[in-house]
Amino acid sequence: MSLQQSLIDLLIVSVIAALTPIVAGLLTRLRVPQVVILIIGGVLVGPQVLGWADPAGLDLVSNVGLGFLFLLAGYELELRLFRERAGRLALTSWLVTLLVAIGVTAALAAVGFVRAFVPIAIGLTTTALGTLLPILRDNQMLEGRFGAFIMAAGAVGEFLPIVAVAVFLSANGAFLGLVSLILIGGIALLFTFIPRLARHQKIQQILSEGEHATSQTSLRWTMVLLLALLVIAADFGLDVVLGAFLAGVVLRRWAPGDVHSLEAKLDAVGYGFFIPVFFVTSGMSLDLHSIIEAPARLVVFFVLFLVVRGLPALLFYRHDLPMRERIQMMLLTATALPLLVALAKIGLDSGTMLPENAAALLGAGVLSVIVYPAVAVSLGRSGARPLVQTPRSDGS
């Protein structure tokens, strides 16, 4: 593909990204998340519909966008949550989800519905925390007790499936995959010691003075961290999302200088450009023909996300959250997409996943992003409305 065509494709994607907030603002009554508009925009301009743009020329930028999505998810993660009840409940709920996913996938494999056992089972346990973050932020759902529970559940539902992919779907086999996972975790830990290397007074002065100047030192070093861990993960035969998530966790520990300013810059770079490119290209890559030919498969996966990943929330949070918030947890934890892209690619590359199942899995993930968070947000808004009391007959 020529450079000119790639630039044209990137221009089209940028136009969709720029128009998305305007469209979302005009559709305030429908409360459509911007992520949904980006995906639908990608579907419309992609090769399956209008054919204006091709995702092949945007692979690099899209992968960096995926990396930013997981970096910000890792950065938002408070590790202390896993020493608290929210973390313990999230881990227990995910382990039950995993057992249910294995049983359900085994039943589907027995009837010939699926062929790629491991990718499908892992896919049913995922939660798209990175995708949910802008929606949760915009609707003030990261605050208080509910915010702690959804962050812990989302982090577990995003990170542990990544670990499972690294171990069970590694190109080098399960044992070497586990060794690679441990090694990259150790490398990520070593990155936390980098600030100690910059304690020289002159170096600290240079970094501090350049933080808000044209040199943007803290942002540049953040990009070095992200890209380094992406490259290391790829070199170890692991998916890049693992490196990106670890980069976010590491960054939270050693973010240099003005942390709040750095967060704003990461949001600007990530949500301003790279992350929208990932969502639009995800829509462009959707195989609509396979979905149209076998729509029942998409419906099955869409329902299974809710049943397998979402329903345990109703049980495990019954002593901690009211029913309305548990239903919100069920819907939000059942939202999946970014990791499904990687799982579908792995399944197709290995020849173990049926093409129609790969398309249906991605389609169900897109539909989950469109439907589940929107319903959860609507429930939150309806629950926040003050009750209007009917005047009593005595005038009180």
N, C-alpha and C positions, 0 to 999 in steps of 0.2 A: 504494500500500500504506500502511495506517495506521501511525502511530507505535506503537500498542499491539501490532499484529501483528509489527512489526519487533522489538520488545522480547521478545515471546514466542519468535520465531525465535532471537534472540540468547541467550535463556535456555536453550533446548534445546541449542544449540551449546555453551554453557558447561558444561552438565551432562555432555555427551559428553566435553569436554576434561577435566573433573574426574574422571570415571570411568575415563578411559583409563589413567592410571598404575596404578590398582587392578587393572584387567583384565590389563594387561601383567604385573603382579606375580603374579597368579594363574596366568598362562600361562608361567611361567619356563621350563618344560621345552620349550615350543614356540619360545621365543625370538622372539616376534613384536615387531617394532619398534613403538613408539608411533604413528609416522606412519601405519602400516598400519591400526591400530585407529581412528584418527581418520577416515581415508578411508572405511573400512567403516561406521563409525558414521554418517557423512554420507550414504552410499548408503541405509542403512536408514531414516533419518528423512526423507529427501528425497522429492520429489514422485513419484519413480519406484516407491517401495515403500510406505512407511507414509503418506507425505504429511503429516507433522507440521510440516514447516518448508519454507520457500521461500527459495532462495539470493538471489532478487532484492532482498529487503530488507536483505541483508547485504553488498552490493557494496562499499560504502565501507570497512567494517571489514576485509573480505576483501582488498581491494587494499592497505590499509596492512599487513596481515599478509604479503602477497606482497612488499611493499617491505622489511619487516623481514627476511624470509628472504634477500633479496639484499644488504641492508645488512650483515648478519652474515657472509655469504659474502665480500663485499668486504673487510670488516674483518679476517677471518682470513687474507687473502691477503698473503703476504710478497713484495713486488716483487723482492727480491734473488734469489728462486728463479729468476727468468727470466734471471739472469746465470750461473746454474749449470747443471749437466748436467740436472737435473730439469726445468727450464724449457725447455731446448732439445729434449729428448725429447718433452715434452708438445706443443710447437708442431709438431714434425715429424709426430708421430702424428696430430694433429688435421688437418693438411693432407692427409695420406694418406686419413684418414676422409672428408674433404670430397670428394676426387676419387672415392672409391668411392661415396659417397652420391649424387653427381651421376650416375654411371653406372647405379647401381641404380634411381634414380628415373626416369631416362630410359627404362630398360627397362620399368618399371611403367607409365609414361605411354604407351609404344608399344603395350602390350596393352590399354590402356583401364582399368587398375586405378586410376590416380590422374589427377586433372585439375589440381590445384594443384601444379605442379612445384617452385617455389621453397620454399614453406612445408614441404613434405614433406622435401625435401633438407636444409634447415636442421634440421628436427626430428630427423633421423637422426644429426646430429653433436653433439647436446647431451648434457651431463652435469649432473645435478641436485645440484651441490655443496651448495647451501643445504639441500636435503632430506637429504642424506647427513650433514651436520655433526653433528646430535645423535646419529645412529647411530654415527658414527666416534668421537665423544667418549666415549659411554657404553661403548664397547668398546676404549678406549685404542689406537685405530688411527691416531692423528695423531702418534704419537711415532716418533722415529728416521728411518731412511732411507726406509722405506715411507711414513711420514707425509708426508715432503717430496715424494715422487713423486706420491702421490694428491692432495695439495693443488694441485700445479702442474697435473696433468692435469685435475682438477676445475675449477680456475679458468679454464683455457683452454677447456674444454668448456662452460663457462657464459658466459664473457664474449665470446668470438669469435662464437658464434651470435647473441648480442644485437647485436653490431656488424653482422652480416650482415642481421639483421632491420631495423636502423636504416637501412641503405643500400639494400637491395633491396626491402623491403616498406614503405618510407616512403610516406605518402599524398601526399607532394610530389614523388615521383620519385627515381631513384637519385642524380642529381647533387646536388639540394637535400638529400637525405637524408644524403649524405656531408658536405656543408657544415654541416648541422645537428649532425651527430655531432662534427665538429671544434670547432664553437662551444660545445657543451655540455661537451666535454672541457676547453676553455679556461676556461669558467666554473667547472668543478669545480676546476681548478688554482688559480684565484683564491681559492677558499674556503680553500686551505691557508695563505694569508697572513693569515687572520682573527686568529690568536693574536697577531700583531704589533700589531694595533690595540688589544689589551687589555693593553699593557705599562704603562699608567698605574698607578702604585702603588695608588691608591685603588680602581680598577676590579678589579685583581688581588685585592685584599683582600676585596672584596665577593663575587667569584666563588669564592674559596677558602673563605670562611666559609659560603657558601650551598650548597656542594657536597654536604654531608651533612645539611643542615638541611631545613626544610620547603620552601624555595625550590628545591632540587635543580637548581642552576644548570647543571651540566655536562650532565645528562640533558635539560633543557629546550632547551639549545642544540643538542644532538644531534638532537632532534626537529625543530628549526627547519631544520637542515642536510638531514635526510632529506626533509621535506615540500617544502622549497624546490627541491631537485633533482628531485623527482617532478613538481612543477608545471612547472618549466622544461622537463623532458623532454617532458611532454604538450603544452606550448605550441609546442615545436619539431616536433610531429607524430611524436615517437619514443615507443617503449613505455616505460612507467614503470619497468620492471625495469632499464633502462640507468641511469636516474637513481639508483635505489636502490643498484646495485652501485658506481657511482662515489662515492656518498655514503659507503659503507663504506671504500673505498680512501682517500678524503680524510680520514675520521675517524681512521684509523690514524695519519695523519701529524700531526694537530693535536689529538688527544684531550686536552682540558684536565684538569689536576689529577690525581687518583688514577686511573690508567688501569685498574688491576685492579678497583677499585670500580665504575668505569663499565661495564666488561665484565659484571660481575655484575648490574648494573641493567638493561643491555640484554637480557641473557638472561632476566631476570625479566619485563620488559615484553613482549619478543618471544615467547619460548617459553611464558610464563605465560598470555598472552591472545591477541595478534594472530595469531601463526603458526598455532596450533591452529584458529582460525576459518577461515583460508585453506584448510587441509587438509580440514576438515569440509565447507565449501562446495564444494570441488572434488569430493568424493564426492557431494554433493547434486546437482551439475550434470551428473553422468555420465548420458549418454543410453543407458540400459540396453536400451530397445526396439530401437534401431538396432543395438546390439552383438549382441543375441539373434537378430535377423533376418539378420545377416551376421557370424557369429563368426570366419570364416576371415580376415577383414580384420584383426581384432585380433591373431590368432595371427601373421599375416605381419609386422605392425609390431613385435610383441614379439620375434620372432626376428631381425628386421633390426636392432633396437637392439643386440643382442648381436653380430651378425656385422659390421655396418658400424662401429659405434663401439667395441665391446669387443675384437674379435679383434686389431686392430693392437697392443694391449698385449702380446700373447704374443710378437710379433716384436720390437718396439722396446725392450723391457726385458729381453731375454734375457741380456744381459751384466751386468745390474745387480741383478736379483731372481731368487730361486729360483722354480721352476715354481709352487709353491703360491701365492706372493705375486703372480705374474703372472696366475694365474687369478682371484685376488681383484681385481686391478686391472681385468681384463677385465669382471668382473661389476659392479664399482662404477662404472666409467666408462660402462657401458651403461644405468645407471639414469637415467631422465629423467621429468620431470613439469612443473615450474612453467612453463618456457618453452613447453611444448606447449599450455598453456592459452591463452597469447597467440597462438601460431601458428594454433591452431584458430579462434580468434575473428577473426583477420585474414582467414583463408581463407574463413570463412563470410560475413563482412561484405562482402568483395569479390565473393562469388559464384563464386570459382574452386575452392573445395574442396567436394567432395561431402559432404553431411551425414553419410552413413554412414562416410566416411573420417575426418571430424572426431571422431566418436564413438569409432571404432576407435583412432585415434591417442591420444586421451585415455585410453581404456581400457587400451591397451598400456602407456602411461606409468604408470598406477596399478598395473598388474600388475608392471611392472618394479620399482617401489618395494617391492612386497610380496615379490617372489621374489629378485631379484638380491642385495640387501644381506644378506638372511637367509642365503643360501647362502655369501656371502663371509665373514660373521661366523662361521658354523659351521666353515668351513675354517680360519679363524684360531684358533678355540678348539681344534680337533682337532690343529692343528700345534703348539699351545702345551703340549699334554699331555706330561708327562715319560714317556719310554719305560720300561717295566717290563722289566728284564732277567731272562731265564730263568736260574736257577742252573745252573751247569755240574756235570757228574757228579763232578768232583773236589772239589766243595764250595766252589769259589771263585766 
